[in-house]
Amino acid sequence: MLSRLTRPQAVAVCALPVVALVATALFAPLPFSLAQPGMTANVLGKNEGAAVITISGARTRTTSGQLRMTTIEATGPDTRVSLGDIVDSWFRTDQAVMPHDAVYPSGQSVKEIEEHNTAQMKESQDAATEAALGYLKLSADKVKVTLKLADVGGPSAGLLFTLGIIDKLDGDGAGGDLTGGRTIAGTGTIDADGTVGAVGGVALKTQAAKRDGATVFLVPEDECADAKAELPKGLRLIPVTSLKGAVGALTALESGKGSVPAC
């Protein structure tokens, strides 16, 4: 026999499936990754005990200041975030939600992803060397550059690698001391012809830069708006589209002569 339900009881019984659905949605895995500010590394210095940039076949100079490449850290390729994680990150400035496929190519194993990121880093380093030597009018047949950075993949350190090589070398077209003793950070891909490309995650990278002492941040011009959205206080943005523009901006900043672009 069925007993008659009062209105409060009926509401309570009907609410149970809704609560179950909400709970499922909160904890069900979704196709996103969570990202946060990652490590930074001074390309003019050492990483894990080894020089990041080693040059032979040309005269080098003693550098001052720092040029720090920046990274973001994301949840692992096999990790899926829940709606609860997304809601939590919405109220935080040190975390961002990114489509999983934007961080990790779909349909690839962890090993394949690691190999892909390593290959992108190698291509970026080769392009950085070619761009730097081309800018300084030095022959790749005579000058050998070795770049070494542990546990970092992808192409986004290209611009900073290139600037680091230029800052260490003497040659035609060299701009002298690029940092002026400052800690300068940045991000951006580099093509062999010196074109700077966008990378993503710049709002998190500016936070990593500020955390590690940077006062200036080089950002691909197309990502100025993203960088300004959560810009840490005391960090100056300089937009760049090319290697020539980046060197010119840093030279003007160091000498106090000429204009320095701003977002």
Beta strands, then each sheet from edge to edge (+ up, - down):
strand 1: 32-42
strand 2: 46-47
strand 3: 50-51
strand 4: 53-56
strand 5: 66-74
strand 6: 96-99
strand 7: 144-147
strand 8: 183-186
strand 9: 189-190
strand 10: 196-197
strand 11: 216-220
strand 12: 236-240
sheet 1: 6+ 1- 5+ 8+ 11+ 12+
sheet 2: 2+ 3-
sheet 3: 4+ 7-
sheet 4: 9+ 10-
end
